[in-house]
Amino acid sequence: MELLEPLQQRHENWRLIADDTVSAGGCKVSTGNAQIDNTVDTRFQSVASQLQAHLTEVAHQGPDQNNE
């Protein structure tokens, strides 16, 4: 948080709030009309879902198509 203090001082309408539920390397951003969850857990879940979808797709392809 100390590294971001100069940024917060330049943008008085921003608030930086430490959140012990967000692990190192992650962040959450909330605005009046949007929320962004860029936590490590959320990014990992996204990658795991994409990998599972790809593996499912490959499993349903014929043996000749798996080598493409």
Rosetta constraint file for C-alpha pairs under 8 A:
AtomPair CA 1 CA 5 HARMONIC 6.58 0.50
AtomPair CA 1 CA 16 HARMONIC 7.69 0.50
AtomPair CA 1 CA 18 HARMONIC 7.20 0.50
AtomPair CA 4 CA 8 HARMONIC 6.35 0.50
AtomPair CA 5 CA 9 HARMONIC 6.22 0.50
AtomPair CA 6 CA 10 HARMONIC 6.48 0.50
AtomPair CA 7 CA 11 HARMONIC 6.46 0.50
AtomPair CA 8 CA 12 HARMONIC 6.24 0.50
AtomPair CA 8 CA 14 HARMONIC 6.09 0.50
AtomPair CA 8 CA 15 HARMONIC 6.88 0.50
AtomPair CA 8 CA 16 HARMONIC 7.10 0.50
AtomPair CA 22 CA 26 HARMONIC 6.13 0.50
AtomPair CA 22 CA 27 HARMONIC 6.50 0.50
AtomPair CA 22 CA 28 HARMONIC 7.87 0.50
AtomPair CA 22 CA 39 HARMONIC 6.40 0.50
AtomPair CA 23 CA 39 HARMONIC 7.10 0.50
AtomPair CA 23 CA 40 HARMONIC 6.97 0.50
AtomPair CA 24 CA 40 HARMONIC 7.89 0.50
AtomPair CA 25 CA 39 HARMONIC 7.16 0.50
AtomPair CA 25 CA 40 HARMONIC 6.48 0.50
AtomPair CA 26 CA 38 HARMONIC 5.62 0.50
AtomPair CA 26 CA 39 HARMONIC 3.92 0.50
AtomPair CA 26 CA 40 HARMONIC 5.23 0.50
AtomPair CA 27 CA 37 HARMONIC 6.61 0.50
AtomPair CA 27 CA 38 HARMONIC 5.23 0.50
AtomPair CA 27 CA 39 HARMONIC 5.26 0.50
AtomPair CA 28 CA 35 HARMONIC 7.37 0.50
AtomPair CA 28 CA 36 HARMONIC 5.58 0.50
AtomPair CA 28 CA 37 HARMONIC 4.70 0.50
AtomPair CA 28 CA 38 HARMONIC 5.74 0.50
AtomPair CA 28 CA 39 HARMONIC 6.72 0.50
AtomPair CA 29 CA 35 HARMONIC 5.66 0.50
AtomPair CA 29 CA 36 HARMONIC 5.01 0.50
AtomPair CA 29 CA 37 HARMONIC 6.69 0.50
AtomPair CA 30 CA 34 HARMONIC 5.96 0.50
AtomPair CA 30 CA 35 HARMONIC 4.48 0.50
AtomPair CA 30 CA 36 HARMONIC 6.44 0.50
AtomPair CA 31 CA 35 HARMONIC 6.27 0.50
AtomPair CA 37 CA 42 HARMONIC 6.91 0.50
AtomPair CA 38 CA 42 HARMONIC 6.34 0.50
AtomPair CA 38 CA 43 HARMONIC 6.46 0.50
AtomPair CA 39 CA 43 HARMONIC 6.27 0.50
AtomPair CA 40 CA 44 HARMONIC 6.03 0.50
AtomPair CA 41 CA 45 HARMONIC 6.16 0.50
AtomPair CA 42 CA 46 HARMONIC 6.24 0.50
AtomPair CA 43 CA 47 HARMONIC 6.33 0.50
AtomPair CA 44 CA 48 HARMONIC 6.07 0.50
AtomPair CA 45 CA 49 HARMONIC 6.04 0.50
AtomPair CA 46 CA 50 HARMONIC 6.22 0.50
AtomPair CA 47 CA 51 HARMONIC 6.08 0.50
AtomPair CA 48 CA 52 HARMONIC 6.07 0.50
AtomPair CA 49 CA 53 HARMONIC 6.13 0.50
AtomPair CA 50 CA 54 HARMONIC 6.18 0.50
AtomPair CA 51 CA 55 HARMONIC 6.11 0.50
AtomPair CA 52 CA 56 HARMONIC 6.06 0.50
AtomPair CA 53 CA 57 HARMONIC 6.15 0.50
AtomPair CA 54 CA 58 HARMONIC 6.17 0.50
AtomPair CA 55 CA 59 HARMONIC 6.04 0.50
AtomPair CA 56 CA 60 HARMONIC 6.38 0.50
AtomPair CA 57 CA 61 HARMONIC 6.54 0.50
AtomPair CA 58 CA 66 HARMONIC 6.17 0.50
AtomPair CA 61 CA 65 HARMONIC 6.03 0.50
AtomPair CA 61 CA 66 HARMONIC 6.53 0.50
AtomPair CA 62 CA 66 HARMONIC 6.75 0.50
AtomPair CA 63 CA 67 HARMONIC 7.68 0.50
